[in-house]
Amino acid sequence: MSRPLRIEFQGAWYHVMNRGRRREDIYQDEEDFHLFLKILQDAVTMWNLEVPAYCLMSNHYHLLVQTPDGNLSRCMRHLNGVYTPEL
């Protein structure tokens, strides 16, 4: 059974998280953390997002995101598609 569709609208706030499969690490070293933050910064610019808070842990991340344009799914597809760690 799939998750219900997320309601998206302009100015919405979201708590977003993503975890490695089987809770495996998604960041192997400090370079991976920096790469993820660079990709997140690019996504913020490309998709007009606001990210006032984030937390990166070895096997998952949390973001607090506001979407002035109501485009969370497009942004997250970009972020999770571009950042693919080598294991």
Chimera marker file (.cmm) of the C-alpha trace (Angstrom):
<marker_set name="trace">
<marker id="1" x="0.000" y="0.000" z="0.000" r="1" g="1" b="0" radius="0.5"/>
<marker id="2" x="1.471" y="3.345" z="-0.999" r="1" g="1" b="0" radius="0.5"/>
<marker id="3" x="1.579" y="6.479" z="1.088" r="1" g="1" b="0" radius="0.5"/>
<marker id="4" x="-1.251" y="8.962" z="0.462" r="1" g="1" b="0" radius="0.5"/>
<marker id="5" x="-0.346" y="11.904" z="-1.742" r="1" g="1" b="0" radius="0.5"/>
<marker id="6" x="1.161" y="14.829" z="0.141" r="1" g="1" b="0" radius="0.5"/>
<marker id="7" x="-0.824" y="18.040" z="-0.079" r="1" g="1" b="0" radius="0.5"/>
<marker id="8" x="1.384" y="20.809" z="-1.477" r="1" g="1" b="0" radius="0.5"/>
<marker id="9" x="0.583" y="24.508" z="-1.440" r="1" g="1" b="0" radius="0.5"/>
<marker id="10" x="2.409" y="27.819" z="-1.439" r="1" g="1" b="0" radius="0.5"/>
<marker id="11" x="4.016" y="28.731" z="1.875" r="1" g="1" b="0" radius="0.5"/>
<marker id="12" x="3.609" y="25.274" z="3.411" r="1" g="1" b="0" radius="0.5"/>
<marker id="13" x="6.034" y="23.988" z="6.064" r="1" g="1" b="0" radius="0.5"/>
<marker id="14" x="7.278" y="20.389" z="6.012" r="1" g="1" b="0" radius="0.5"/>
<marker id="15" x="9.423" y="18.128" z="8.148" r="1" g="1" b="0" radius="0.5"/>
<marker id="16" x="11.230" y="16.003" z="5.576" r="1" g="1" b="0" radius="0.5"/>
<marker id="17" x="13.401" y="13.008" z="6.358" r="1" g="1" b="0" radius="0.5"/>
<marker id="18" x="15.038" y="10.281" z="4.374" r="1" g="1" b="0" radius="0.5"/>
<marker id="19" x="16.951" y="7.253" z="5.574" r="1" g="1" b="0" radius="0.5"/>
<marker id="20" x="19.385" y="4.854" z="3.925" r="1" g="1" b="0" radius="0.5"/>
<marker id="21" x="17.996" y="1.495" z="2.900" r="1" g="1" b="0" radius="0.5"/>
<marker id="22" x="18.113" y="-1.012" z="5.736" r="1" g="1" b="0" radius="0.5"/>
<marker id="23" x="19.260" y="1.976" z="7.849" r="1" g="1" b="0" radius="0.5"/>
<marker id="24" x="22.659" y="1.859" z="6.146" r="1" g="1" b="0" radius="0.5"/>
<marker id="25" x="24.918" y="4.914" z="6.187" r="1" g="1" b="0" radius="0.5"/>
<marker id="26" x="24.343" y="7.449" z="3.434" r="1" g="1" b="0" radius="0.5"/>
<marker id="27" x="27.362" y="9.566" z="4.404" r="1" g="1" b="0" radius="0.5"/>
<marker id="28" x="30.706" y="7.766" z="4.561" r="1" g="1" b="0" radius="0.5"/>
<marker id="29" x="32.911" y="10.733" z="5.490" r="1" g="1" b="0" radius="0.5"/>
<marker id="30" x="32.935" y="14.502" z="5.920" r="1" g="1" b="0" radius="0.5"/>
<marker id="31" x="33.173" y="15.021" z="2.152" r="1" g="1" b="0" radius="0.5"/>
<marker id="32" x="29.807" y="13.291" z="1.722" r="1" g="1" b="0" radius="0.5"/>
<marker id="33" x="28.197" y="15.639" z="4.255" r="1" g="1" b="0" radius="0.5"/>
<marker id="34" x="29.595" y="18.641" z="2.370" r="1" g="1" b="0" radius="0.5"/>
<marker id="35" x="28.481" y="17.249" z="-0.985" r="1" g="1" b="0" radius="0.5"/>
<marker id="36" x="24.943" y="16.755" z="0.311" r="1" g="1" b="0" radius="0.5"/>
<marker id="37" x="24.854" y="20.307" z="1.682" r="1" g="1" b="0" radius="0.5"/>
<marker id="38" x="26.088" y="21.664" z="-1.682" r="1" g="1" b="0" radius="0.5"/>
<marker id="39" x="23.328" y="19.786" z="-3.507" r="1" g="1" b="0" radius="0.5"/>
<marker id="40" x="20.794" y="21.017" z="-0.937" r="1" g="1" b="0" radius="0.5"/>
<marker id="41" x="22.024" y="24.577" z="-1.483" r="1" g="1" b="0" radius="0.5"/>
<marker id="42" x="21.603" y="24.142" z="-5.253" r="1" g="1" b="0" radius="0.5"/>
<marker id="43" x="18.073" y="22.808" z="-4.717" r="1" g="1" b="0" radius="0.5"/>
<marker id="44" x="17.222" y="25.791" z="-2.495" r="1" g="1" b="0" radius="0.5"/>
<marker id="45" x="18.309" y="28.125" z="-5.291" r="1" g="1" b="0" radius="0.5"/>
<marker id="46" x="16.695" y="26.167" z="-8.146" r="1" g="1" b="0" radius="0.5"/>
<marker id="47" x="13.343" y="25.547" z="-6.466" r="1" g="1" b="0" radius="0.5"/>
<marker id="48" x="13.015" y="28.667" z="-4.264" r="1" g="1" b="0" radius="0.5"/>
<marker id="49" x="12.973" y="26.839" z="-0.938" r="1" g="1" b="0" radius="0.5"/>
<marker id="50" x="13.679" y="27.977" z="2.577" r="1" g="1" b="0" radius="0.5"/>
<marker id="51" x="15.501" y="25.579" z="4.894" r="1" g="1" b="0" radius="0.5"/>
<marker id="52" x="15.806" y="27.190" z="8.339" r="1" g="1" b="0" radius="0.5"/>
<marker id="53" x="16.933" y="23.979" z="10.048" r="1" g="1" b="0" radius="0.5"/>
<marker id="54" x="18.485" y="20.647" z="9.149" r="1" g="1" b="0" radius="0.5"/>
<marker id="55" x="20.147" y="17.704" z="10.848" r="1" g="1" b="0" radius="0.5"/>
<marker id="56" x="22.434" y="15.245" z="9.052" r="1" g="1" b="0" radius="0.5"/>
<marker id="57" x="23.239" y="11.932" z="10.676" r="1" g="1" b="0" radius="0.5"/>
<marker id="58" x="25.267" y="9.078" z="9.258" r="1" g="1" b="0" radius="0.5"/>
<marker id="59" x="22.265" y="7.110" z="7.976" r="1" g="1" b="0" radius="0.5"/>
<marker id="60" x="19.557" y="9.758" z="7.515" r="1" g="1" b="0" radius="0.5"/>
<marker id="61" x="18.690" y="13.426" z="7.421" r="1" g="1" b="0" radius="0.5"/>
<marker id="62" x="15.937" y="15.743" z="8.619" r="1" g="1" b="0" radius="0.5"/>
<marker id="63" x="15.010" y="19.050" z="6.968" r="1" g="1" b="0" radius="0.5"/>
<marker id="64" x="12.587" y="21.765" z="7.977" r="1" g="1" b="0" radius="0.5"/>
<marker id="65" x="11.437" y="23.187" z="4.652" r="1" g="1" b="0" radius="0.5"/>
<marker id="66" x="9.118" y="25.988" z="3.609" r="1" g="1" b="0" radius="0.5"/>
<marker id="67" x="7.915" y="26.050" z="0.007" r="1" g="1" b="0" radius="0.5"/>
<marker id="68" x="6.916" y="29.542" z="-1.153" r="1" g="1" b="0" radius="0.5"/>
<marker id="69" x="6.009" y="28.034" z="-4.552" r="1" g="1" b="0" radius="0.5"/>
<marker id="70" x="4.375" y="24.802" z="-3.325" r="1" g="1" b="0" radius="0.5"/>
<marker id="71" x="6.882" y="22.548" z="-5.099" r="1" g="1" b="0" radius="0.5"/>
<marker id="72" x="8.230" y="20.173" z="-2.455" r="1" g="1" b="0" radius="0.5"/>
<marker id="73" x="7.975" y="16.983" z="-4.515" r="1" g="1" b="0" radius="0.5"/>
<marker id="74" x="9.995" y="18.424" z="-7.419" r="1" g="1" b="0" radius="0.5"/>
<marker id="75" x="12.707" y="19.630" z="-5.060" r="1" g="1" b="0" radius="0.5"/>
<marker id="76" x="12.953" y="16.348" z="-3.155" r="1" g="1" b="0" radius="0.5"/>
<marker id="77" x="13.050" y="14.346" z="-6.382" r="1" g="1" b="0" radius="0.5"/>
<marker id="78" x="16.016" y="16.498" z="-7.417" r="1" g="1" b="0" radius="0.5"/>
<marker id="79" x="17.810" y="16.291" z="-4.050" r="1" g="1" b="0" radius="0.5"/>
<marker id="80" x="17.389" y="12.531" z="-3.611" r="1" g="1" b="0" radius="0.5"/>
<marker id="81" x="18.133" y="11.844" z="-7.270" r="1" g="1" b="0" radius="0.5"/>
<marker id="82" x="21.339" y="13.862" z="-7.467" r="1" g="1" b="0" radius="0.5"/>
<marker id="83" x="22.824" y="12.796" z="-4.117" r="1" g="1" b="0" radius="0.5"/>
<marker id="84" x="23.563" y="9.113" z="-4.516" r="1" g="1" b="0" radius="0.5"/>
<marker id="85" x="26.398" y="7.942" z="-2.271" r="1" g="1" b="0" radius="0.5"/>
<marker id="86" x="28.901" y="5.358" z="-3.446" r="1" g="1" b="0" radius="0.5"/>
<marker id="87" x="28.902" y="2.435" z="-1.046" r="1" g="1" b="0" radius="0.5"/>
<link id1="1" id2="2" r="1" g="1" b="0" radius="0.2"/>
<link id1="2" id2="3" r="1" g="1" b="0" radius="0.2"/>
<link id1="3" id2="4" r="1" g="1" b="0" radius="0.2"/>
<link id1="4" id2="5" r="1" g="1" b="0" radius="0.2"/>
<link id1="5" id2="6" r="1" g="1" b="0" radius="0.2"/>
<link id1="6" id2="7" r="1" g="1" b="0" radius="0.2"/>
<link id1="7" id2="8" r="1" g="1" b="0" radius="0.2"/>
<link id1="8" id2="9" r="1" g="1" b="0" radius="0.2"/>
<link id1="9" id2="10" r="1" g="1" b="0" radius="0.2"/>
<link id1="10" id2="11" r="1" g="1" b="0" radius="0.2"/>
<link id1="11" id2="12" r="1" g="1" b="0" radius="0.2"/>
<link id1="12" id2="13" r="1" g="1" b="0" radius="0.2"/>
<link id1="13" id2="14" r="1" g="1" b="0" radius="0.2"/>
<link id1="14" id2="15" r="1" g="1" b="0" radius="0.2"/>
<link id1="15" id2="16" r="1" g="1" b="0" radius="0.2"/>
<link id1="16" id2="17" r="1" g="1" b="0" radius="0.2"/>
<link id1="17" id2="18" r="1" g="1" b="0" radius="0.2"/>
<link id1="18" id2="19" r="1" g="1" b="0" radius="0.2"/>
<link id1="19" id2="20" r="1" g="1" b="0" radius="0.2"/>
<link id1="20" id2="21" r="1" g="1" b="0" radius="0.2"/>
<link id1="21" id2="22" r="1" g="1" b="0" radius="0.2"/>
<link id1="22" id2="23" r="1" g="1" b="0" radius="0.2"/>
<link id1="23" id2="24" r="1" g="1" b="0" radius="0.2"/>
<link id1="24" id2="25" r="1" g="1" b="0" radius="0.2"/>
<link id1="25" id2="26" r="1" g="1" b="0" radius="0.2"/>
<link id1="26" id2="27" r="1" g="1" b="0" radius="0.2"/>
<link id1="27" id2="28" r="1" g="1" b="0" radius="0.2"/>
<link id1="28" id2="29" r="1" g="1" b="0" radius="0.2"/>
<link id1="29" id2="30" r="1" g="1" b="0" radius="0.2"/>
<link id1="30" id2="31" r="1" g="1" b="0" radius="0.2"/>
<link id1="31" id2="32" r="1" g="1" b="0" radius="0.2"/>
<link id1="32" id2="33" r="1" g="1" b="0" radius="0.2"/>
<link id1="33" id2="34" r="1" g="1" b="0" radius="0.2"/>
<link id1="34" id2="35" r="1" g="1" b="0" radius="0.2"/>
<link id1="35" id2="36" r="1" g="1" b="0" radius="0.2"/>
<link id1="36" id2="37" r="1" g="1" b="0" radius="0.2"/>
<link id1="37" id2="38" r="1" g="1" b="0" radius="0.2"/>
<link id1="38" id2="39" r="1" g="1" b="0" radius="0.2"/>
<link id1="39" id2="40" r="1" g="1" b="0" radius="0.2"/>
<link id1="40" id2="41" r="1" g="1" b="0" radius="0.2"/>
<link id1="41" id2="42" r="1" g="1" b="0" radius="0.2"/>
<link id1="42" id2="43" r="1" g="1" b="0" radius="0.2"/>
<link id1="43" id2="44" r="1" g="1" b="0" radius="0.2"/>
<link id1="44" id2="45" r="1" g="1" b="0" radius="0.2"/>
<link id1="45" id2="46" r="1" g="1" b="0" radius="0.2"/>
<link id1="46" id2="47" r="1" g="1" b="0" radius="0.2"/>
<link id1="47" id2="48" r="1" g="1" b="0" radius="0.2"/>
<link id1="48" id2="49" r="1" g="1" b="0" radius="0.2"/>
<link id1="49" id2="50" r="1" g="1" b="0" radius="0.2"/>
<link id1="50" id2="51" r="1" g="1" b="0" radius="0.2"/>
<link id1="51" id2="52" r="1" g="1" b="0" radius="0.2"/>
<link id1="52" id2="53" r="1" g="1" b="0" radius="0.2"/>
<link id1="53" id2="54" r="1" g="1" b="0" radius="0.2"/>
<link id1="54" id2="55" r="1" g="1" b="0" radius="0.2"/>
<link id1="55" id2="56" r="1" g="1" b="0" radius="0.2"/>
<link id1="56" id2="57" r="1" g="1" b="0" radius="0.2"/>
<link id1="57" id2="58" r="1" g="1" b="0" radius="0.2"/>
<link id1="58" id2="59" r="1" g="1" b="0" radius="0.2"/>
<link id1="59" id2="60" r="1" g="1" b="0" radius="0.2"/>
<link id1="60" id2="61" r="1" g="1" b="0" radius="0.2"/>
<link id1="61" id2="62" r="1" g="1" b="0" radius="0.2"/>
<link id1="62" id2="63" r="1" g="1" b="0" radius="0.2"/>
<link id1="63" id2="64" r="1" g="1" b="0" radius="0.2"/>
<link id1="64" id2="65" r="1" g="1" b="0" radius="0.2"/>
<link id1="65" id2="66" r="1" g="1" b="0" radius="0.2"/>
<link id1="66" id2="67" r="1" g="1" b="0" radius="0.2"/>
<link id1="67" id2="68" r="1" g="1" b="0" radius="0.2"/>
<link id1="68" id2="69" r="1" g="1" b="0" radius="0.2"/>
<link id1="69" id2="70" r="1" g="1" b="0" radius="0.2"/>
<link id1="70" id2="71" r="1" g="1" b="0" radius="0.2"/>
<link id1="71" id2="72" r="1" g="1" b="0" radius="0.2"/>
<link id1="72" id2="73" r="1" g="1" b="0" radius="0.2"/>
<link id1="73" id2="74" r="1" g="1" b="0" radius="0.2"/>
<link id1="74" id2="75" r="1" g="1" b="0" radius="0.2"/>
<link id1="75" id2="76" r="1" g="1" b="0" radius="0.2"/>
<link id1="76" id2="77" r="1" g="1" b="0" radius="0.2"/>
<link id1="77" id2="78" r="1" g="1" b="0" radius="0.2"/>
<link id1="78" id2="79" r="1" g="1" b="0" radius="0.2"/>
<link id1="79" id2="80" r="1" g="1" b="0" radius="0.2"/>
<link id1="80" id2="81" r="1" g="1" b="0" radius="0.2"/>
<link id1="81" id2="82" r="1" g="1" b="0" radius="0.2"/>
<link id1="82" id2="83" r="1" g="1" b="0" radius="0.2"/>
<link id1="83" id2="84" r="1" g="1" b="0" radius="0.2"/>
<link id1="84" id2="85" r="1" g="1" b="0" radius="0.2"/>
<link id1="85" id2="86" r="1" g="1" b="0" radius="0.2"/>
<link id1="86" id2="87" r="1" g="1" b="0" radius="0.2"/>
</marker_set>
